[in-house]
Amino acid sequence: MRTIFSATGLLLLCFLVSCQGDPQPSETAPAELSLEEAMLGTWETIEIEVHSPTYQGGDTAVHQLIKEADWGRVYGVQPSRTVFTPDGKLKRTHKLSDGQMAGVINGLWKVTETDSLFIIEPEVTYTYAPLMEEQRLTLRGVVDYDFDGEKDDEYRSVMRLVSRTSN
C-alpha cells in the first residue's frame, strides 16, 4: 500500500511539473543600449576609406581604401585600438606589426542628442555621424585627412568591438 501511494505521489508530482510548461516570455523586450552605452569598450579600426578632392591643397584627387588585411601586409602596422570609457575619455593605441608601440593618443568623446559623435584629440576635433550595427561602428565625417588645412576630405572608418565595458 505504501509503495502504491509513493508511486502515485511521484506520478502526480511529475504530472504537475510537466503541466506548468515553459514560463511565459517577458512582455517587455530587453532595453536597447543608447549609442553612448553601446560605444563603451575597446574597438579595433578594421577599415578606413578617404576621398581627398584636393590632395594636400593641389589639384589631385586621391581615394584611399585600407581593408583589414592591408594593415600588416601593406602598412606594417596592427589596426589601431580605441578604448571609450564612461567618463568621456578615449585612448587610441597604434602598434607596429610586431606589437611594438608606435603611438598613443588620449582624448575626449561625446555623443550629442542628435547622435553626432565628437572626438576631441590634442590637436584636432572631429565630428562624425556614427552608425552602430551589432558589433560594428561606422564613423563618417568630413575631415582634414591630408593635413592641407582644409576640412574637405570625406572620411569613413569601420570599427569592430573587441570587448565591452559596462557603465
N, C-alpha and C positions, 0 to 999 in steps of 0.2 A: 504494500500500500504506500509506504513511504517512497519507494522508487518511482511509482506511477505519479505521485504528487510532485516529486522533484523533477521528473521528466516533463510533466505538464507545465510546471512553473518555468522551466527553461525554454520550452517551446513558446509559451506566452510572452516571455521576455524578448526572445528573438523576433517574434511577430511584431511586437510593439516598436522595437528599434527599427525594423525594416520598413514599417509603415510611416515612419517620420519622414523618410525621403531626404532629398538634398535640401539644405537650407535655402530659403528664398534669396535670390540675388539682391544685393543692396539696391534700393531705389535711386540712390544718388551715385553718379559716376565719381571716380576719384578726381579731385581738383586738379586742373591743368596748371602747370607751372607758368608763371609770368616769364617774359623774356629775361628779365633781370635774375630771376631764380634759376632759370634753365642754363644761364651762362656761367654760373658758379662752378669752378673746377679748372682742370687742365685741358687745353685744346692744342692740337697739332695742326699747323698750316700745311695742307696737302696739295693745294693748287693755288696758283696766282695767275691772273690774266690782266694785262695792262695794255691799253692803246694810248700812245702818246702822239697827238696830231702834229705837234711841233717839237720834235725831239731835241732837247737841250737848247730850245729857242730858235732852232733852224727851221728850214722848210721841208725837213724829212720827217715822215710819219713812221713810227715804229710800233709793231704789235708783238708783244712778248707773252708766251704761254708757257708756264712751268708746271708740269704734271708731277705727280707723286714720285714716279721712277726717276725723274730728272734731277732731283735734289742731290743725290750722291753721285750718280753717274756723270752728269754734266757739270755740276757746280761744286762738287766735293764737300757738300755740307749735309747735315741732317735737317729735316724740316724743323722750323722754329716751333717752340712750345710757349704758349701763353697761359699763365695762371690768372684767372679772375677771382678775386676774393670778395667776401661780403661787405668789407669796409670800403669798397670802391677803388681798391688798388689793383694794379696788374704788374706782372713780371714776365717779360719775354726773354727767353734764352735762345741763343744761336750757338750751335756746335758744329765743328768740322766732322767729317765722316768717321774719323777715328774716336770721336767722343770728346775731343779737347774743346774747352770752352772758347768760343770766338767772340762773344759779346753778350751783355745783359742790358736790357732796357727796363727801367722802372717807370711806371706812370699811373695815371688815374683813368677810370672809366665810369660812364654814367649813361643809363638808358632814360630817355625823356618820355613824357606822356604820349608823344606822337610816335613812339617806337624808333626814334633815331638813336644811334649809339655814338657817343663822343669818346674818343680815345685821346688823352692828353699825355704827350711824351715831353721830355725836357725841351726839345727844340721846335715841336710842331703839335698842332691839334688837328685831329681827323674827325670828320663827320661821316658816318656810314648809315646806309639803310640795311639793317640786318634782317635775315630771313632764317628762322630756325626750322629745320626739317629733321625730325627724330634726333639723331646723334651728329648732325652736321649743321654748321653755322656758316652761312654765306654773307659776306660783307661786300657792299657795293658803295662806291663813292667817287667823287672827282677830287683828285689829289695832285700834288706836285711830285710825282714819282721820279721824274728825270732830273730833279733839282735845278730847273732853269728859272725858278722864281715865279712860275705861272701854275696855278691850280687848274690845269686843263687836261689832265691825264685820267682816263676812265679806268677805274681800278675795280677788280673783283677778286676776292680770295675765298677759298673754301677751307674751313677748319673742321677737324674731326675730334669728337670728345674722347679724351684719353681716360679721364677719371672725374667723377662728380664730387663736388664739395657741398655739404649741406650748409644751410644758412645758420 
